[in-house]
Amino acid sequence: MMLRKTAVLIAMVFATLTTAAGAQVYVRIGPPAPRYEPAPPPPPYRHAAWDPGHWHWNGGRYVWVHGHYVHGRGHWVTGHWRQGPNGWHWVNGHWV
């Protein structure tokens, strides 16, 4: 049992890589499929955009972040995971 826990810990450590420039975190294992979330509630204020739920890498595993409203103006581009040559990395949501 202890050997298995150690192996899992080692796998988690090697699952992420960081680059010196920008400290972008890369994950070798892609995120799970998105979870189902019911339709969002009505916007709580003007200029609110719905940011849907997504998986977040916490350094050792993926954890689910529930959808929520963000405040701003323009068009909200939802954050998303992108696969590249170094693995998977998160692209933050932003306004355009």
N, C-alpha and C positions, 0 to 999 in steps of 0.2 A: 504494500500500500504506500509506504514512504517512497519507494523507488518510482512509483507512478506519479505521485505528487511532484517529485523532483523533476521528472521528465516533462510534466505539464508546465511547470514553472520555467524550465529552460526553453521550451517551445514558445512560450509567451514572450520571453525576453528577446528571442531571435525573430519574432514575428514582426517587430517594428524596426525600421531603420530611419535615421535622421540624416539630413544633409547639413553641412556647415552653413551654407548660404540660406538664410531664411528659416532655418530649423523646421522645414516642412516634414511632417511625420508621414511615413509610408508604412502601410500594413500589407503583409504578404497575403493574408486571407481576405477575400472580398466580403462585404457585408451580407448578412442574411437578407432574405426577401423582406420588403416592407410589411409592417403589421397593418391589419385593417383598422381604420379609425372611422367612426361615424362622421357624417357631414358636419362641418364646423358650425358653431353657433353664429347668430348674426353679429356683424362687426360691433365692437363695443364703443367705437369712436370713429370720427371721420378720418379718412386716409389710412385706414387699417388694412393690412394685407395678411392673408392666412399663410403661415409658414407650416407646411405639413410635417407630421412626425417623421423622424429619421433615426438611423442608427449612428451612434457616436462611439468612437474608439477611446476608451479611457486608459490606455496604456497596457492593458492586459486582456481585455475582452470588449465586445460590442455591448453597449447599453442603449435602450430605447429612450428617445427624447420625444415627448408628446408634442403634437402640433399646437401652435399658439399664434396669436396675432402680433405683428410687428408694426411699428408706427413709422411713417415717412411719406414721401411723395414720389410719384413716378410709377414705374413698373417694377414689382418685386421679382427678382430672379431667385428661385429656390436653390438652396444649397444642395449639393449632390456629391456622390462619390465618383471619382474618375480613376480609371486604371491606366497606369503608365508603365514605362520600362522598369521602374524601381518598385512597383507594387501599386496598391490603392492609396489615394489620398483624398482628403475632404476639401471641396471647394465651397467656401462660405457663401451664404445667401447675401444678396446685395440689391440696392436700388439703382435703377438706370433711368 
